[in-house]
Structures are given as C-alpha cells and as structure tokens.
Amino acid sequence: MNDYIATNRSLWNGWAQLHAGSSFYDVDGFKAGRLSLMSVELEELGDVAGQTLLHLQCHFGQDTLSWARKGAQVTGADLSNEAIALARSLSRELDIPAEFICANIYDLPQILERQFDIVYTSYGVLCWLPDLRRWAEIIAGYLKPGGTFYMVEFHPLMGMLDDETGERLAYPYFCGPEPMCYETEGSYAVATDHTHTAYEWSHGLGEVVTSLIDAGLTIQFLHEFPYSVYNDRPFLEESEPGQYVWLGRPGLVPLMYSVRATKPAR
C-alpha cells in the first residue's frame, strides 16, 4: 500500500506544477479575487465565517484559501509536497492566513491533533483512497462535537463510463482487492505528453455513507445531481451556465453527489 501511495504522490507532485500554470486553475484570476468554489458547496455548506475548517486533499490550496476568503480559519492537508509548497506560497503572497500540512490522510493524525468545526473535501478525491472506513474514522476524530462534515464528489456511476464517449462501462463500481493501475498522459486539467503511473480505488455510494455512519456521524443528506460542474469529459455539454450534462442524454444518470453529516454533540 505504501508503494501505491508513494507512486500517487509522485504523480500529484508532477501535476501540481502543471496545474499551477493551467487555464483550468486560472491562478491569475484567483490572485485577482476569484473564488474557486462552486455554487453547490457554497449553498450546501453555507456560512463558514468564524469557524475552523479542515480541508482534506486540498491540492495547492485554492479552495482552502477561498473558504478563508469566506471567513473560515483554514487548514489544508495534501500528500503532495509540491502542492503544499505552492499552497503556502499563495497564502503568503495573497496575505490570506492558512496552515498547510503535507501528509496523506492516513498519516495526518500523527501530525495534526486538534479538532475543527468543519471537515471538507471535494471533487475527485475518493478514488485516491484505499480504505474508506479509516478515512471516515479520521474525519470523525477531527470533528468537534456538533461539527459538520461536507463533501461533494463525482458520482461513481459517472466514474464507470469510458473517458471518451461515455457509451460503455469501462471501470468497476465496486472496489476490488487491488487498485486499478493505468498510465496517465497529461492530467484532467492539462493536455501534455507528461506520463505517469496512477493507482485508483472505486467506491460506491453505499460504502461512502456506511463508512461515515459506522464512524459515528449522523447523515443529514445525500444529494445526487444530473450534471457536473466541470467540463472534463468529451461527452459532456453545457446545459446551463456552469452545469454540464451527458451529451444527448441529459438527466439519464447522476454525475455528482454530495453528503453532509454531523458529529453528535456530547
């Protein structure tokens, strides 16, 4: 397992440099005041002003710093040291207070011990995690009594579709004993000849929700959406501003979902 995580760390170190200069992430626009957060999480998580927030798998920190711009006291964690270095640089340059920690989720409790009002994670994060039960336990441990966990993620049904046409099922719904292994070319944000091995794990909705419940959290809602907020597949088309649906098949399958849960107060 450590070899899988080390390989993925190397992948994300390379991607961090690619993404920092990409139009997808639009760092110049972010520096000028643009929020990187989408309307879904802004509406569903709501007012964060004055609250402490832990952002898991924060990449190079744009969403973390966006929550800080909304008034939260933020901490971001990511396994990529290159991404964390970029996040810290952005924080200093923009004079936005934030703490950034380099660690994969499973090692984070050895470094960070305090609790938070909110734990947050979003978009394309779960496929990099081999063990959701431990993930959920760590989330519960980081929440203060009465605290809120919120995530928004691409739907596992969308994750089953082939990358080019969406016409066939190419990936499993359930997690097997071994991760999926493939060679990337470029990334979801940048088309280049940069190649690297990647390991991913598939996780169904039942596994996600049950892991959170078993960790002691109370589910407030599970929402499914017939659109994606990212136009990152060739078979998607924009139906409304910022909403991308399956070309010719809008509403046929969910493309995203969100979960909000709370830790019971003492």
PEUR-V723672 format. One record per helix or strand of 3 or more residues. SS is the DSSP state (h for helix, s for strand). FROM is the first residue (numbers start at 0). TO is the last residue. Records with the same first field share a line. If there is no record, write none. Layout:
SS=FROM-TO, FROM-TO
//
This chain:
h=1-19, 26-30, 38-44, 61-68, 80-93, 104-107, 125-127, 131-141, 155-159, 204-213
s=51-55, 72-77, 97-101, 115-121, 142-153, 179-184, 194-199, 216-224, 235-239, 242-245, 255-262
//
